[in-house]
Every structure is written in C-alpha cells, then in structure tokens.
Amino acid sequence: MTKEWAGRPVFAVSELVRLLSSELEAAFPDVWVEGEVTGFKRAASGHCYFNLKDDRASLKVVLFRTHAMRLGFEPENGRIVLARGRLSVYEAAGDLQLYATVLEPAGLGALQMALEQAKKRLMEEGLTDPARKRPIPPFPRRVAVVTSLEGAALRDVLSVLRRRRATFGVLVVPALVQGALAPASLSAALHRAARAADVDVVLLTRGGGSMEDLWAFNDEALARAVAACPVPVVSAVGHEVDTVLTDLTADLRAPTPSVAAELLTATTAEARMKAEEAERRLARQMQSRLFLVKERFERARPERLGGLAGRRLQGVQEGADRAAEAAERAMAARLQGDMQRLAYCQRALTPEAVRRWVKGLSERAAAAQTRLAAAGRAPLARAEDSFAGFVRLLHSLSPLGVLARGYAAAFASGGLPITSASQAPPGTELSLAFRDGGVDCVVTSPRASHLPSALKPVDGKAPGAVQSGVEEADRG
C-alpha cells in the first residue's frame, strides 16, 4: 500500500509500475502501431520478441505463441509491419511493451507476403527448376483428373477429350478446390491418383475465379506434394493470367483446363491424323494397283493372246535370221584374214629370206662386239692416266722425296715434330731424320736466321735449288 512521507504519498517501485501498467492498458486496450522490425527472435517456447522503431523512437513488442502460430508469414528484420495489440509495462524490467495479437506487412497483405516467401523457399530448394521437370508421356494409358465433381473444369476437360477422341482412360479423383480444407483435400487426392493402377499422368485443375478462390493452390505443402508426386503432374488452375504455386512445381503448366486436355491429346490427335492420311494414301495406292491389274487382265484375254503370240513369234524368227546372216559374214571375214596371214608367213619362211635374216643378225652381233671392245678400252686408258697422275702427285708430296733432296726433319724426344725454333730452347734433345738414317743431338743455342749462311739470299734472290726445296718443305 502507498506510504506517506512528510505528508506526501510515496510509491514502491512495483506499485508505481503496476499503476502505470493498468493506466496504459486502460488508455490503450487496442492500438495499431506501424514501424520497422528489428532484433526479431523466436524463442524455443514459440513466443516472438522484437522491436518496432522509426527514426525517433523504439518500442518493444511481444507476440505470444498462440498468436504467432496464426501468422501467414515470417517477420524479417528491416520490414515495415503493422502490429495490433495492447500497451502495458513489463513489471520486472519496467519496460514499455506492446503485447501484439495481429501482425501484418505494411503495404502488402499477409497472404501475399506468405506467398512470396513460400515461392522463394521453393526456388531455393530447386523445386521450380525446369531441369527437374519430367516429360509428359505422349501416349498415356490412363490420366487421373484431380478436381471438383461440380466444377466447370471437369466438364471442359471431358468435353475436349471426347471431341479429340482420346485413346486413354480417365480416372476422376474428387477433391475440394476452394476453402481452408482444400489444400489437404487436394494433397490426399493427388496421393490417391498417383497410387491408382496404370495412371501415367495426373491433371490437377480447377476453373477460374478470384485470387482468394484460387488460394488453395498457393499452399506450400500442396506445391511440395506436386513436386514429390511419382508420376508427371500437369497443373491447370484458373485462366491464363493466373499463376499459382502448383504451376511452378508441376512438370507442365497449362493456362486453362481445356488447353491441358488438348496438350494431353496432342500427340494422340497427331498420330490419328497421320494414320488417317496413311489410310487414304493406301486406298489410293490400292486403287492404282487394281487398275493396273485390270489392264493386264484385259491384255491377257485369249483372243488377244493369239495375236500377241503370233507377233512375238514373227519377231523371234526375224531376229534369228538376222543373227544367222551376221554369223556367216563374221566367219567369212575371219577365214579370209587367216588365209592372208598364212600366205605372208609362207613368203617370209623361204630359204633365201632365212639366209638374209641370219646374215643381218651376224652383222649386228659383230658391230656390237666391236663397239663393246672400244667402249671397254677407253675407260681403262683414262683410269691408267689418272692413276699415273696421282702417283706423280703423291711422289712430289712425299716427305721421303724432300729428305732425298738434302733436307732433314726434327722430332722432339716424345716423337712430336718440331716446326718452329721456339719449340727447341737450349738443352732440348732432338732427333734428326735424314734420307738414309738419323742422329740424336742437343740444342746449344738458338739462331735468328732459319737458313745457314750458305743458303741466304743474294741480292734478295736465293739459289734456285734451295728455293725449290723450301717450297717443297712447306708443302710437305
């Protein structure tokens, strides 16, 4: 209870906070607040805690689990929302809080927000990827139609199938297509259709309507059931401008139920048209063949066969006569040619002709022998002259010839030839080779001139023999 001090009331903290809370709840029992979501957190209990703020203030918000379960979308940080609830004070912390019961996106309906978020999740999981969509069988054995028995969609589908003379069976699986219970009913019907015998395609369809009427086909669980169906699914919901989640996860999307029925029978109708064209072409071919057979039969009548056989026989006889004449002419020409060749051979084989032929052969053989002998002597003579020239050249270049003219060759102790005075310093042992032997000697002193005084040039000219020997030595 309230205390007094110096005549003034004094409140305990809890009393003041409780009083303030009751005043706020009485003043703002139902209020709408718009702001940006920050610090959103969903606790393990299911309660949601976040702040709503604008450019000048921030307000704590609590959304209990019972209300959070009814949200059609997931609040995200940074999104502007509208929150409805009551203002109060959290006594333990003294915080001003809004206890929200309703939360909606500002500027976008909750249903539309939930749809966009569901579409984003399906795309991230790859359930809307065109690469995973299966081809529709061209000739299905049986098609299951999941729709309402009272709807116009079923009548449209059956009418198109009858008009296009569909060759497959049709199984109608009834389901609710509108309302809160429709998604679960459609999922169960889809499951039953996929398990039915010989069903190759499932057609999920309903007629046109408002977005609210078609909203059951935007259910995320139903869209996932369509993607997980073991047989291909065709989704045909509403009109061409309407697009729902099941259109995105189905294997084929048709703009209307009638178009879906046409797509399912397109291959069958095309095959029927080809078969009818082939039948007409076969009939034309049969008529042409019958006409040809009739003509042949007319030509083969007995009265016509007699004249035909007579003409054929006359032609054969004429051909035989012509062939006999040609054979006689050919035999005569060949015999005449053989006789001419025989006469020529007889004239060529007389004794005088044989003697002339043998004499000619002998003369040709003698001339050939003479030419052969002459041809053999000329290369031999040229080879002998060339060999003699090489012998003279080798003799002129032989070091023995140089030694025979009075020169000597110097060799070091190791047998290497000495070609320069710089290679024989004083004290070097040398071996000198002459024409008829050799001597060993030791170098006592070098000499600047390479010729003895007797062989030095006189007036710039050396004796002829010495000059010739130097050239030969250099050349050797």
C-alpha positions as CSV (number, residue, x, y, z in Angstrom):
1,M,0.0,0.0,0.0
2,T,1.0,3.6,-0.5
3,K,3.1,5.2,2.2
4,E,3.4,8.8,3.2
5,W,6.4,10.9,4.0
6,A,6.2,14.5,5.2
7,G,2.6,14.5,4.1
8,R,3.4,13.3,0.6
9,P,2.5,9.8,-0.9
10,V,5.4,7.5,-1.6
11,F,5.0,4.6,-4.0
12,A,7.0,1.4,-4.1
13,V,8.6,0.7,-7.5
14,S,6.4,-2.2,-8.1
15,E,3.3,-0.2,-7.1
16,L,4.2,2.6,-9.4
17,V,4.9,0.3,-12.3
18,R,1.7,-1.7,-11.7
19,L,-0.3,1.5,-11.6
20,L,1.3,2.8,-14.8
21,S,0.7,-0.6,-16.5
22,S,-3.0,-0.5,-15.5
23,E,-3.3,3.1,-16.7
24,L,-1.7,2.2,-20.1
25,E,-3.9,-0.8,-20.5
26,A,-7.0,1.2,-19.8
27,A,-5.9,4.0,-22.1
28,F,-4.6,1.8,-25.0
29,P,-6.5,-1.5,-24.9
30,D,-6.4,-1.9,-28.7
31,V,-3.9,0.0,-30.7
32,W,-2.3,-0.3,-34.2
33,V,1.4,0.6,-34.4
34,E,3.5,0.9,-37.6
35,G,7.2,0.5,-37.5
36,E,10.4,-1.3,-38.7
37,V,11.1,-4.8,-37.3
38,T,14.5,-5.0,-35.5
39,G,16.0,-7.7,-33.3
40,F,13.5,-10.3,-34.2
41,K,13.9,-13.5,-32.2
42,R,11.7,-16.6,-31.9
43,A,12.2,-18.4,-28.6
44,A,12.0,-22.1,-28.0
45,S,8.6,-21.6,-26.4
46,G,7.3,-20.2,-29.7
47,H,7.0,-16.6,-28.4
48,C,8.4,-13.9,-30.6
49,Y,10.3,-10.9,-29.3
50,F,11.3,-7.9,-31.4
51,N,11.3,-4.1,-31.5
52,L,9.3,-1.7,-33.7
53,K,11.2,1.5,-34.4
54,D,11.0,4.7,-36.5
55,D,13.6,7.5,-36.9
56,R,12.9,8.8,-33.4
57,A,11.8,6.0,-31.0
58,S,11.7,2.3,-30.4
59,L,9.0,0.1,-28.8
60,K,9.4,-3.5,-27.5
61,V,6.9,-5.9,-28.9
62,V,5.9,-9.4,-27.6
63,L,3.9,-11.9,-29.8
64,F,2.9,-14.9,-27.8
65,R,3.0,-18.4,-29.4
66,T,-0.8,-18.7,-29.8
67,H,-0.8,-15.6,-32.0
68,A,2.5,-16.3,-33.7
69,M,1.1,-19.6,-35.0
70,R,-1.6,-17.8,-36.9
71,L,1.0,-15.7,-38.8
72,G,1.0,-16.4,-42.6
73,F,4.5,-15.0,-43.0
74,E,7.8,-14.9,-41.2
75,P,8.7,-11.4,-39.8
76,E,12.0,-10.2,-41.1
77,N,14.4,-7.5,-39.7
78,G,14.1,-4.3,-41.7
79,R,10.5,-4.9,-42.9
80,I,7.8,-2.4,-42.1
81,V,4.8,-4.0,-40.4
82,L,1.5,-3.1,-38.7
83,A,1.1,-4.5,-35.2
84,R,-2.2,-4.6,-33.3
85,G,-2.3,-5.1,-29.5
86,R,-2.4,-3.5,-26.1
87,L,0.2,-1.4,-24.4
88,S,1.4,-2.4,-21.0
89,V,4.6,-2.3,-18.8
90,Y,6.7,-5.4,-18.1
91,E,7.0,-5.0,-14.3
92,A,10.2,-7.0,-13.8
93,A,12.2,-4.6,-16.1
94,G,9.9,-1.6,-16.2
95,D,9.9,-1.7,-20.0
96,L,7.0,-0.3,-22.0
97,Q,5.8,-3.1,-24.3
98,L,3.2,-3.8,-26.9
99,Y,1.6,-7.2,-26.5
100,A,0.6,-7.8,-30.1
101,T,-2.1,-10.1,-31.3
102,V,-2.0,-9.4,-35.0
103,L,0.9,-8.7,-37.3
104,E,0.6,-7.7,-41.0
105,P,3.1,-6.4,-43.5
106,A,2.6,-2.7,-44.2
107,G,1.7,-2.1,-47.8
108,L,1.4,-5.8,-48.7
109,G,-1.2,-8.3,-47.5
110,A,-0.1,-11.1,-45.2
111,L,-1.3,-13.7,-47.7
112,Q,0.7,-12.2,-50.5
113,M,3.8,-12.0,-48.2
114,A,3.4,-15.6,-47.3
115,L,3.1,-16.5,-51.0
116,E,6.3,-14.6,-51.9
117,Q,8.2,-16.3,-49.0
118,A,6.9,-19.7,-50.0
119,K,7.9,-19.1,-53.6
120,K,11.3,-18.1,-52.5
121,R,11.8,-21.2,-50.4
122,L,10.7,-23.5,-53.3
123,M,13.1,-21.8,-55.7
124,E,16.0,-22.1,-53.3
125,E,15.3,-25.8,-52.9
126,G,15.3,-26.2,-56.7
127,L,11.7,-27.5,-56.8
128,T,10.8,-24.9,-59.6
129,D,13.9,-25.6,-61.6
130,P,13.0,-26.5,-65.3
131,A,15.8,-29.1,-65.3
132,R,13.9,-31.4,-62.8
133,K,10.6,-31.3,-64.7
134,R,9.7,-34.7,-66.3
135,P,8.3,-35.0,-69.9
136,I,4.7,-35.8,-70.2
137,P,4.2,-39.3,-71.8
138,P,3.0,-38.9,-75.4
139,F,0.6,-41.9,-75.2
140,P,-0.5,-42.3,-71.6
141,R,-2.6,-45.4,-70.7
142,R,-4.7,-43.6,-68.1
143,V,-5.0,-39.9,-66.9
144,A,-6.1,-39.1,-63.4
145,V,-8.0,-35.8,-63.1
146,V,-7.9,-34.2,-59.6
147,T,-10.7,-31.6,-59.3
148,S,-14.1,-30.9,-58.0
149,L,-17.0,-33.0,-59.4
150,E,-19.2,-29.9,-59.5
151,G,-16.7,-27.6,-61.2
152,A,-16.7,-26.4,-64.8
153,A,-13.1,-27.5,-65.2
154,L,-14.1,-31.2,-65.2
155,R,-16.8,-30.6,-67.8
156,D,-14.4,-28.7,-70.0
157,V,-11.7,-31.4,-69.8
158,L,-14.1,-34.3,-70.6
159,S,-15.7,-32.3,-73.5
160,V,-12.2,-31.8,-75.1
161,L,-11.2,-35.4,-74.6
162,R,-14.4,-36.6,-76.2
163,R,-14.1,-34.2,-79.1
164,R,-10.5,-35.1,-79.8
165,R,-11.3,-38.8,-79.3
166,A,-8.8,-39.5,-76.6
167,T,-7.5,-43.1,-76.6
168,F,-6.5,-43.2,-72.9
169,G,-8.7,-43.9,-69.9
170,V,-9.8,-41.2,-67.5
171,L,-9.9,-41.5,-63.7
172,V,-11.6,-38.7,-61.8
173,V,-10.4,-38.2,-58.3
174,P,-12.7,-35.7,-56.5
175,A,-11.3,-33.1,-54.1
176,L,-12.2,-29.7,-52.6
177,V,-10.7,-26.9,-54.7
178,Q,-11.6,-23.9,-52.6
179,G,-11.6,-23.0,-48.9
180,A,-9.4,-23.7,-45.9
181,L,-9.7,-27.5,-46.2
182,A,-8.9,-27.6,-49.9
183,P,-5.1,-27.9,-49.7
184,A,-5.3,-31.0,-47.5
185,S,-8.1,-32.5,-49.7
186,L,-6.1,-31.8,-52.9
187,S,-2.9,-33.4,-51.4
188,A,-4.8,-36.5,-50.4
189,A,-6.5,-36.8,-53.8
190,L,-3.1,-36.3,-55.5
191,H,-1.7,-39.2,-53.4
192,R,-4.6,-41.5,-54.3
193,A,-4.3,-40.6,-58.0
194,A,-0.6,-41.4,-58.1
195,R,-1.2,-44.8,-56.5
196,A,-4.0,-45.8,-58.9
197,A,-3.3,-48.6,-61.4
198,D,-2.0,-47.6,-64.9
199,V,-2.0,-43.9,-64.2
200,D,0.8,-42.2,-66.2
201,V,-0.3,-38.5,-65.8
202,V,-2.1,-36.6,-63.1
203,L,-4.1,-33.4,-64.2
204,L,-4.6,-31.0,-61.2
205,T,-7.2,-28.5,-62.3
206,R,-10.0,-26.1,-61.4
207,G,-11.8,-23.3,-63.3
208,G,-11.2,-19.6,-63.0
209,G,-12.1,-17.3,-60.1
210,S,-10.7,-14.6,-57.9
211,M,-7.3,-14.8,-56.2
212,E,-9.0,-15.8,-53.0
213,D,-10.9,-18.6,-54.8
214,L,-7.6,-20.0,-56.2
215,W,-5.6,-19.5,-53.0
216,A,-5.7,-23.2,-52.0
217,F,-3.4,-23.9,-54.9
218,N,-0.8,-21.5,-53.4
219,D,-0.5,-23.8,-50.4
220,E,3.2,-24.6,-49.9
221,A,2.5,-28.2,-48.7
222,L,0.4,-28.8,-51.8
223,A,3.1,-27.4,-54.0
224,R,5.6,-29.8,-52.4
225,A,3.2,-32.7,-52.8
226,V,3.0,-31.9,-56.6
227,A,6.8,-31.8,-56.8
228,A,7.1,-35.2,-55.0
229,C,4.4,-36.9,-57.0
230,P,5.9,-40.1,-58.5
231,V,4.1,-39.6,-61.9
232,P,4.2,-36.4,-64.0
233,V,1.7,-33.7,-63.0
234,V,0.0,-31.1,-65.2
235,S,-1.3,-28.1,-63.4
236,A,-4.1,-26.1,-65.0
237,V,-5.6,-23.7,-62.5
238,G,-7.7,-20.7,-63.4
239,H,-7.2,-18.6,-66.5
240,E,-4.0,-17.8,-68.5
241,V,-3.2,-14.8,-66.3
242,D,-3.4,-16.8,-63.1
243,T,-0.2,-18.3,-61.7
244,V,-0.2,-20.4,-58.5
245,L,2.5,-22.3,-56.7
246,T,1.4,-25.6,-58.1
247,D,2.1,-24.2,-61.6
248,L,5.7,-23.7,-60.6
249,T,6.4,-27.1,-59.2
250,A,4.3,-29.1,-61.7
251,D,6.0,-30.8,-64.6
252,L,3.8,-28.9,-67.1
253,R,1.7,-25.8,-66.6
254,A,-1.4,-25.3,-68.8
255,P,-3.1,-21.9,-69.0
256,T,-6.6,-23.4,-68.8
257,P,-8.2,-26.8,-68.2
258,S,-9.3,-27.1,-71.8
259,V,-5.8,-26.4,-73.0
260,A,-4.5,-29.0,-70.6
261,A,-6.8,-31.6,-72.2
262,E,-5.6,-30.5,-75.7
263,L,-2.0,-30.9,-74.6
264,L,-2.6,-34.4,-73.3
265,T,-4.3,-35.5,-76.6
266,A,-2.0,-33.5,-78.9
267,T,0.3,-36.5,-79.7
268,T,-2.7,-38.8,-80.0
269,A,-4.5,-36.5,-82.4
270,E,-1.4,-36.0,-84.4
271,A,-0.9,-39.8,-84.6
272,R,-4.6,-40.2,-85.6
273,M,-4.2,-37.6,-88.4
274,K,-1.1,-39.4,-89.7
275,A,-2.9,-42.8,-89.5
276,E,-5.9,-41.3,-91.4
277,E,-3.6,-39.8,-94.1
278,A,-1.7,-43.2,-94.4
279,E,-5.1,-44.9,-94.8
280,R,-6.1,-42.5,-97.6
281,R,-2.7,-43.0,-99.3
282,L,-3.0,-46.7,-99.0
283,A,-6.5,-46.6,-100.5
284,R,-5.2,-44.6,-103.5
285,Q,-2.4,-47.0,-104.0
286,M,-4.7,-50.0,-103.9
287,Q,-7.0,-48.4,-106.5
288,S,-4.0,-47.7,-108.7
289,R,-2.8,-51.3,-108.3
290,L,-6.2,-52.7,-109.1
291,F,-6.4,-50.6,-112.2
292,L,-3.0,-51.9,-113.4
293,V,-4.1,-55.5,-112.7
294,K,-7.3,-54.9,-114.6
295,E,-5.4,-53.6,-117.6
296,R,-3.1,-56.6,-117.5
297,F,-6.0,-58.9,-117.3
298,E,-7.6,-57.3,-120.3
299,R,-4.4,-57.7,-122.3
300,A,-4.2,-61.4,-121.2
301,R,-7.6,-62.4,-122.7
302,P,-7.3,-65.5,-125.1
303,E,-8.4,-63.6,-128.2
304,R,-5.6,-61.1,-127.6
305,L,-3.0,-63.6,-126.6
306,G,-3.2,-65.3,-130.0
307,G,-2.3,-62.2,-132.0
308,L,0.3,-61.2,-129.4
309,A,1.9,-64.7,-129.5
310,G,2.0,-64.5,-133.4
311,R,3.7,-61.2,-133.4
312,R,6.2,-62.3,-130.7
313,L,7.0,-65.4,-132.9
314,Q,7.5,-63.4,-136.0
315,G,9.9,-61.1,-134.1
316,V,11.8,-64.0,-132.8
317,Q,12.2,-65.6,-136.3
318,E,13.3,-62.3,-137.8
319,G,15.9,-61.9,-135.1
320,A,17.2,-65.5,-135.6
321,D,17.5,-64.9,-139.4
322,R,19.5,-61.7,-138.8
323,A,21.7,-63.4,-136.3
324,A,22.5,-66.2,-138.8
325,E,23.4,-63.8,-141.5
326,A,25.7,-61.8,-139.2
327,A,27.4,-65.0,-138.1
328,E,28.1,-66.1,-141.7
329,R,29.6,-62.7,-142.5
330,A,31.8,-62.8,-139.4
331,M,33.0,-66.3,-140.2
332,A,33.9,-65.4,-143.8
333,A,35.8,-62.3,-142.8
334,R,37.8,-64.2,-140.1
335,L,38.6,-67.0,-142.6
336,Q,39.9,-64.5,-145.2
337,G,42.1,-62.8,-142.7
338,D,43.6,-66.1,-141.5
339,M,44.4,-67.1,-145.1
340,Q,46.2,-63.8,-145.7
341,R,48.3,-64.2,-142.6
342,L,49.2,-67.8,-143.7
343,A,50.3,-66.6,-147.2
344,Y,52.5,-63.9,-145.6
345,C,54.2,-66.4,-143.3
346,Q,54.8,-68.7,-146.3
347,R,56.6,-66.0,-148.2
348,A,58.6,-65.0,-145.1
349,L,60.0,-68.5,-144.5
350,T,61.7,-69.2,-147.9
351,P,65.5,-70.3,-147.7
352,E,66.7,-67.0,-149.2
353,A,64.7,-65.0,-146.6
354,V,66.1,-67.1,-143.8
355,R,69.7,-66.6,-145.0
356,R,69.2,-62.8,-145.3
357,W,67.8,-62.7,-141.8
358,V,70.7,-64.8,-140.3
359,K,73.3,-62.6,-142.1
360,G,71.8,-59.5,-140.7
361,L,71.9,-60.9,-137.2
362,S,75.6,-61.8,-137.6
363,E,76.5,-58.3,-138.9
364,R,74.7,-56.7,-136.0
365,A,76.5,-59.0,-133.5
366,A,79.9,-58.2,-134.9
367,A,79.3,-54.4,-134.8
368,A,78.1,-54.7,-131.2
369,Q,81.2,-56.7,-130.3
370,T,83.5,-54.0,-131.9
371,R,81.6,-51.2,-130.0
372,L,81.9,-53.1,-126.8
373,A,85.7,-53.6,-127.1
374,A,86.2,-49.9,-127.9
375,A,84.0,-48.9,-125.1
376,G,86.0,-51.1,-122.6
377,R,89.4,-49.8,-123.7
378,A,88.7,-46.1,-123.4
379,P,87.7,-46.0,-119.7
380,L,90.7,-48.3,-118.9
381,A,93.1,-45.9,-120.6
382,R,91.6,-42.9,-118.8
383,A,91.9,-44.8,-115.5
384,E,95.6,-45.6,-116.2
385,D,96.4,-41.9,-116.9
386,S,94.6,-40.7,-113.8
387,F,96.4,-43.3,-111.7
388,A,99.8,-42.2,-113.1
389,G,99.0,-38.6,-112.3
390,F,98.1,-39.5,-108.7
391,V,101.4,-41.4,-108.3
392,R,103.4,-38.4,-109.5
393,L,101.5,-36.1,-107.2
394,L,102.0,-38.4,-104.2
395,H,105.7,-38.7,-105.0
396,S,106.1,-34.9,-105.2
397,L,104.3,-34.5,-101.9
398,S,106.1,-37.4,-100.1
399,P,108.4,-36.3,-97.2
400,L,110.9,-39.0,-98.3
401,G,111.3,-37.1,-101.6
402,V,112.1,-34.0,-99.6
403,L,114.6,-35.8,-97.4
404,A,116.2,-37.2,-100.6
405,R,116.9,-33.7,-101.7
406,G,119.2,-33.0,-98.7
407,Y,116.7,-31.9,-96.1
408,A,116.2,-33.2,-92.5
409,A,113.2,-33.5,-90.2
410,A,113.4,-32.6,-86.5
411,F,111.5,-34.5,-83.8
412,A,111.3,-34.0,-80.0
413,S,112.1,-36.7,-77.5
414,G,108.5,-37.8,-77.5
415,G,108.3,-38.2,-81.2
416,L,106.4,-34.9,-81.9
417,P,107.6,-33.0,-85.0
418,I,109.4,-29.7,-84.4
419,T,108.1,-27.0,-86.7
420,S,109.4,-23.8,-85.0
421,A,112.6,-22.7,-83.4
422,S,110.6,-21.6,-80.4
423,Q,109.9,-25.3,-79.7
424,A,113.6,-26.1,-79.2
425,P,115.2,-24.0,-76.4
426,P,118.8,-24.7,-75.4
427,G,119.2,-28.1,-73.9
428,T,116.4,-29.7,-75.9
429,E,117.2,-33.2,-77.1
430,L,116.3,-33.6,-80.8
431,S,116.2,-36.5,-83.2
432,L,117.1,-35.5,-86.8
433,A,115.8,-37.8,-89.6
434,F,117.8,-37.9,-93.0
435,R,117.3,-39.8,-96.2
436,D,119.4,-42.7,-95.1
437,G,119.2,-42.6,-91.3
438,G,119.0,-40.3,-88.3
439,V,121.1,-38.7,-85.5
440,D,120.4,-37.5,-81.9
441,C,121.6,-34.1,-80.9
442,V,121.2,-31.4,-78.2
443,V,120.4,-27.7,-78.9
444,T,123.2,-25.5,-77.7
445,S,122.0,-22.0,-78.8
446,P,119.1,-20.6,-80.9
447,R,119.7,-18.7,-84.1
448,A,117.6,-15.8,-85.5
449,S,118.0,-16.9,-89.2
450,H,116.3,-20.0,-90.3
451,L,118.9,-20.7,-93.1
452,P,122.6,-21.3,-92.9
453,S,124.9,-18.6,-94.4
454,A,125.5,-20.7,-97.5
455,L,121.8,-20.6,-98.3
456,K,121.0,-17.0,-97.5
457,P,119.5,-15.0,-100.4
458,V,121.9,-13.0,-102.5
459,D,120.5,-9.6,-103.6
460,G,117.1,-10.7,-102.4
461,K,117.2,-13.9,-104.5
462,A,118.0,-17.4,-103.2
463,P,119.6,-20.1,-105.3
464,G,117.1,-22.0,-107.3
465,A,117.6,-25.4,-105.7
466,V,117.3,-24.0,-102.2
467,Q,114.2,-22.0,-103.1
468,S,112.6,-25.1,-104.6
469,G,113.4,-27.2,-101.5
470,V,111.8,-24.6,-99.2
471,E,108.6,-24.7,-101.2
472,E,108.6,-28.5,-101.2
473,A,109.3,-28.5,-97.4
474,D,106.4,-26.0,-96.8
475,R,104.1,-28.0,-99.0
476,G,105.1,-31.3,-97.1
